[in-house]
Amino acid sequence: MYHVFFNRRPTRPRLPRALYEQLAALPLNTEVNVHTTNETHYNALFLGFEPRTNSVSLLVDRFYKDGGRSLAIDAAAITAIDLPVSMRPASSADSDDEEE
């Protein structure tokens, strides 16, 4: 006899461990560049990360005349996050200074 189990919770893509740790440790109100599969948000203000839903809250377009707008994106869509120079590891911060 076979037993069939149904999992009613929708599956969601798992985040890479490095991205999860980076989002969890990122202080609120940090200015970052967020690269997703379809677009890039430059100078976005990080408002928070909800690990249970993989939702990242950002404030984008805040330098325009009408002000910024809140944006919630799925963290699984993020391909890279550029941190401020002050938050980068010492080895990568030194290499950026040499390039300028």
Sequence and secondary structure as in RCSB ss.txt:
>XXXX:A:sequence
MYHVFFNRRPTRPRLPRALYEQLAALPLNTEVNVHTTNETHYNALFLGFEPRTNSVSLLVDRFYKDGGRSLAIDA
AAITAIDLPVSMRPASSADSDDEEE
>XXXX:A:secstr
        S       HHHHHHHHH  TTEEEEEEESS EEEEEEEEEEETTTTEEEEEE TTSTT  EEEEEEG
GGEEEEE  GGGS HHHHHHHHHH 
